């Protein structure tokens, strides 16, 4: 199993990335790209997965659960994390 610490608590975290949405803010410290949600870089793993799935939430979950299963992680208890968007 790769990265056993990821699920050592018995809960498997699965991140879903929301579709990019324009933000009116011009914060200097906040990365901005039309290919990723505000404040996320286009190279982050969650953004790369989301882009490959066309930001389809269901597809992102399916792909991530398949990958985790291939790495030997349990999938019976999942924490769904919704990332992205502007708050």
N, C-alpha and C positions, 0 to 999 in steps of 0.2 A: 504494500500500500504506500503510495506517495503522500507525503505530508499528512501523516496520521493525526497531527495536532489539529487539523482543520475540523475534524469531527469527534475529537476525544470526549467532548461533553455529551455526545449522543444526539446532537442536533447538527444537521447539515445546512450550512448557509448557502442560499442561492440568490444571486443578485440579478435583477432585471433593470435594464437601463431604459429610461423614458426617451422618447424622440426629442431631438433638439428643438428648442423653442427660443425665439429671440428674446433677449433681455434688454430693457432700456438702460440698465446700469452700465457705466463705463469704468468699473473698478480696475485699477492698475494691476492688482495682484491676481485677478481672475482670468484664467486662460479662456480664450474665445476662438471657436472654430465652427464653421457651418456644418462640419461632419460629426460633431460631438456636442452633448448638452453643455450648457454654460458651466464653467468651473471644472470641467473634466478634460483631460488631455486625450487626443485621438489615439495615443499609444497604450492607454490603460486596457488591461484584459477585458473588463466588463464592456467598455466601448467597442473594442474589436469584435467581441461576441455579438453585441447588439447590432453593429453595422452589418455583420455577415448574415444576420437574420432579418435585416430590413427593419429593425426596431420593433419586430413583432414579439410581444411579451410571451405568448404561448410557446412560440418556437424557441425563444431564449431559454425558457425553463426546460423544455424538452432536451435541447442540446446540452445544457449544463448538467442535468440529471444523468444523461447518457455518459458524459465525460466522467462524472464522479463515480458512476457504477463501474466503468472501465478501470478506474484507479483503485477500486476495492472499497469505496465508501458506502455506508448504509444510506438508504434513501427513504426510510420509513418515517422519519421525523425531520421536517424541513422548516427552516426559517426563511421566508421570502422577504428579500430586501429590495425595495423599489428605490432606484437611484436616478439622479438627473432632475430636470425641471428647474424652475426658478421659483424661489419662495420669498 
